[in-house]
Amino acid sequence: ATVKVVVATTVMLSFISFWRAAAIVLSDLASSAYYVGGIAETAVGKSAPWFILGIMLFSYAVRAIYIESCSMFVRGGVYKVVHEALGGTLAKFSVSALMFDYVLTGPISAVSAGLYLGGLVNEIGEYGHFASLKVNPPYFAAVFAAIVTVYFWRKNIIGMHESSEKALRIMQITTVMVVMLIIWCLATIFKNGYQPVPFPTHEHLKFNPDALGWLKGTIAPSITFIAILIGLGHSLLAMSGEESLAQVNREIAHPKLKNLERAGFVIFIYSMVFTSLVSFFAVMIIPDSARPQYLDNLIGGLSMYLIGPVPLRLLFHGFVVLVGTLILSGAVNTAIIGSNGVLNRVAEDGVLPQWFRHPNKTFGTTSRLINTIVALQLLTILISRGDVMMLGEAYAFGVVWSFAMKSLSVLMLRYKQPGHRDWKVPLNFHIGKTEIPLGLMMITVTLFALAVINVLTKKTATIAGVIFTIAFFIVFEVSDLYH
């Protein structure tokens, strides 16, 4: 008897170019340009842009870790790498921290979009003399965020795939807005002059008392090295979204590694120009007296202080908000897809009850996982009541711990699996037969220093993050033992 054999090959998959891969990651990463400037300035004062610039430069080093791990595994995500290097227990801890990051990505992006929209509504009301057209931005943002989250929850239950085409279009529109903003800001500076951005020296660092957490009243903030770490810690969320690079790695076209490096470079240049310049321009152009009222919609405030007639500036403000709503809403969707993907892989290892993976009767999606994620996101929006500063602080907790564990794992794997690597984080030296991965060591030490300073300076974030991480960890651990 003849036996029919079906061979499933990867040829059937539609692979994406590095441009599209970069666009998907940037939908998450570039969205932070909309809120990180205000969060950092609230914490450290007018010197904040220098810290954001520092974090954007450091993000290239962190991206190198992801490229090395992706060259070793098909998916170079946190769970797989930490599990391989440090074992199941620490892998569960890392995924728990990462889940805290993902659960907050959606709310912070949606709330930020709502704050921009609320700011625009109030600007139109003020300039058009419509007395009734006034909203309370935080509450308006919280309601808007909840609506956007519920919309994407429904789309993901039905089975909405991350469209690289759509991500590319959004990034093209964003690029038009960024180019217009840069040219217009430069023209404004050329015509009206600018306020200098103070260098982060001791006399210029104005730490908000809340930004010091448990270090308030101690000698620590007066030590230069610690003061710089605190500033960097409050700017960390400028490089959120790196994990998305590991998620899209499998879909990148051949030559995979070369294209992954290219995507990484495009992401670095784009986020560097957009996120850093926005924060510099905001301090240089918006008067000190007016800037505090724009800290939660910085690019909106920037558009209102450019040269040119008011209707034209309002029109550009509208364009900024439209682009922001697109890119930030895209980040909400990426957060749901990303956390669903991570939890699915954890469930595959038997670390999460199979009940969660039960497919939806109508659409076949893992709706129970999606429901859990979105319920946590809606709860986060409700607790925050539209306070983007509070969300930003909490968000940084998950970001930095998952990065630190990932970096330590890649370092450990250099010794546990010392074989050939297609790509390595640079700065490697040999003493006899022993390799000294200096670059990797420096990145790991820096990430752990930032993680520790974050714990000490962000009380609410640390308490919330630790409770959330332990709760998720217990669920993973109990399920693992049960299986």
Protein Blocks (a to p, Z undefined) as FASTA:
>chain_A
ZZddddddfklpccddfklmmmmmmmmmmmmmmmmmmmmmmmnojmlmmmmmmmmmmmmm
mmmmmmmmmmmpmblcfklmmmmmnojklmmmmmmmmmmmmmmmmmmmmmmmmmmmmmmm
mmmmmmnopaklccdfklmmmmmmmmmmmmmmmmmmnopacdfklmmmmmmmmmmmmmmm
mmmmmmmmmmnopaddddfdfklpccdfklnmmmgoiaklmpmklmmmmmmmmmmmmmgo
klmmmmmmmmpccdfklmmmmmmmmmmmmmmmmmmmmmmmmmmmmcfklmmmmmmmmmlm
mmmmcgcdfklmmmmmmmmmmmmmmmmmmmmmmmmmmmmmmmmmmmmnopacfklmpccf
klopafklmmmmmmmmmmmmmmnnopaklmmmmmmmmmmmmmmmmmmmmmmmmmmmmccc
fbdcehiadehjbccdfklmmmmmmmmmmmmmmmmmmmmlmmmmmmmmmmmmmmmmmmmm
mZZ
